[in-house]
Amino acid sequence: MRADARRNYERILAVAEEVVAEQGAEASLEEIARRAGVGSATLHRHFPSRQALLDAVFRERVEALCAQAEELVPWLRAVARHAAANRGLGPSLTNGADCHAMIIATGSELLEREDTVRPDVTIGDLLTLAGAISSVTEGDPDAAERLMTIALEGISRGVKSDGPNSA
């Protein structure tokens, strides 16, 4: 990549982090381009879609979450907490190809090692739960962690349900 193109990429990404933190995942791409001092075409050349830009914005954060993963329950609490604290991260975890793949791979590995979770619970179920919790607690990571703890107690072995696919 040429030096000027690299500078534009880095400037767009830095501005996008700021604007997404202020406005969330629906932040105006035009506003991001304007603040970065580039045209809309330059932004779209580097990031062909909103989701591609969000993936780049959140990739480092998701990589850090995945690198620190040791046990399922603390990791899911951290995911919910982090998503609630970072406006727009929750949907990006479930919609963004790169971020989603990292989260699924890490969560699947942790779930395989976990013996306290009901056998009918999938990593998709758990990530949907974390995403929902982070959406309703956006801006309040303590509440996200608390609600995730309550929800995780409900998916533990020994808790019976009369609903479909109950253990």
C-alpha positions in Angstrom: 0.0 0.0 0.0 1.3 3.4 -0.9 2.3 5.7 2.0 -0.5 8.2 1.4 -3.1 5.4 1.1 -1.8 4.0 4.3 -2.1 7.3 6.1 -5.7 7.7 4.7 -6.6 4.3 6.0 -5.2 4.9 9.4 -6.8 8.4 9.6 -10.2 7.0 8.5 -9.9 4.2 11.1 -8.9 6.6 13.9 -11.8 9.0 13.1 -14.2 6.1 12.8 -13.4 4.9 16.3 -14.2 8.4 17.6 -17.4 8.8 15.7 -18.6 5.3 16.4 -17.9 5.9 20.1 -20.0 9.1 19.9 -22.8 8.0 17.7 -22.8 4.2 17.6 -22.7 1.7 14.7 -25.1 3.9 12.6 -22.7 6.8 12.6 -22.7 8.7 9.3 -20.0 7.5 6.9 -20.1 10.9 5.3 -19.3 12.4 8.7 -16.4 10.0 9.1 -15.0 10.9 5.7 -15.4 14.6 6.3 -13.7 14.5 9.7 -10.9 12.3 8.3 -10.3 14.9 5.6 -11.0 12.4 2.7 -13.7 12.0 0.2 -16.4 9.4 0.3 -14.8 7.5 -2.5 -11.6 7.2 -0.5 -13.4 5.9 2.5 -15.3 3.3 0.4 -12.1 2.2 -1.4 -10.7 1.2 1.9 -14.0 0.0 3.5 -16.5 -1.1 0.9 -19.3 -1.4 3.4 -20.3 -0.1 6.8 -19.8 -3.6 8.2 -16.2 -3.7 6.9 -15.5 -0.4 8.6 -17.1 -1.6 11.9 -15.1 -4.9 11.7 -11.9 -2.9 11.4 -12.9 -0.6 14.3 -13.7 -3.4 16.6 -11.2 -6.1 15.4 -8.4 -5.2 18.0 -10.9 -5.2 20.8 -12.4 -8.5 19.8 -8.9 -10.0 19.4 -8.0 -9.0 22.9 -11.3 -10.5 24.3 -10.5 -13.8 22.5 -6.9 -13.9 23.5 -7.8 -13.6 27.2 -10.5 -16.3 27.0 -9.8 -19.2 29.5 -13.2 -20.2 30.8 -16.7 -19.9 29.2 -18.6 -18.1 31.9 -16.1 -15.3 32.7 -15.5 -14.8 29.0 -19.2 -14.4 28.2 -19.5 -11.9 31.1 -16.5 -10.0 29.6 -18.1 -10.1 26.1 -21.4 -8.7 27.4 -19.6 -6.1 29.5 -17.3 -5.0 26.7 -20.1 -4.9 24.2 -22.3 -2.7 26.5 -19.3 -0.4 27.1 -18.5 0.0 23.4 -21.4 1.5 21.6 -22.2 -0.6 18.5 -19.9 -3.5 19.3 -22.8 -5.9 20.2 -24.3 -6.0 16.7 -20.8 -6.1 15.1 -20.0 -9.2 17.1 -23.0 -11.1 15.6 -23.0 -9.5 12.1 -19.4 -8.8 11.2 -17.7 -11.6 9.4 -14.2 -11.2 10.9 -15.3 -10.4 14.4 -18.1 -12.9 14.3 -15.7 -15.7 13.2 -13.2 -14.9 16.0 -16.0 -14.9 18.6 -17.6 -18.1 17.3 -14.3 -19.9 17.2 -13.3 -18.9 20.7 -16.8 -19.4 22.2 -17.1 -22.8 20.5 -13.8 -24.0 21.9 -14.7 -22.8 25.4 -18.2 -24.4 25.2 -16.7 -27.8 24.2 -14.6 -27.7 27.4 -17.4 -26.6 29.6 -19.3 -29.3 31.5 -21.7 -27.2 33.5 -23.8 -25.9 30.6 -26.9 -27.7 29.5 -26.2 -29.9 26.4 -28.9 -28.2 24.3 -27.3 -24.8 24.6 -25.2 -23.7 21.5 -22.6 -21.0 21.2 -25.1 -19.2 18.9 -27.6 -19.2 21.8 -25.0 -17.7 24.2 -23.9 -15.0 21.8 -27.5 -14.0 21.0 -28.0 -13.7 24.7 -24.9 -11.7 25.2 -25.8 -9.4 22.3 -29.3 -8.9 23.6 -28.1 -8.1 27.1 -25.4 -5.7 25.7 -28.0 -3.9 23.6 -30.4 -3.2 26.5 -27.5 -2.2 28.8 -25.5 -0.1 26.3 -23.4 2.3 28.3 -23.8 0.4 31.5 -21.2 -2.5 31.5 -21.9 -3.3 35.2 -25.6 -4.0 34.4 -24.5 -6.1 31.4 -22.2 -8.2 33.5 -24.9 -8.6 36.2 -27.6 -9.7 33.7 -25.2 -12.0 32.0 -24.5 -13.7 35.3 -28.2 -14.2 36.0 -28.8 -15.6 32.5 -25.8 -18.0 32.7 -27.1 -19.4 35.9 -30.3 -20.4 34.0 -28.4 -22.4 31.3 -26.5 -24.5 33.9 -27.0 -28.2 34.1 -29.7 -29.1 36.5 -32.0 -26.3 35.6 -35.0 -27.8 33.9 -37.3 -26.2 31.4 -40.7 -27.1 30.1 -40.0 -25.4 26.8 -38.9 -26.9 23.5 -35.6 -28.7 23.5 -35.4 -28.7 27.3 -32.7 -30.7 28.9 
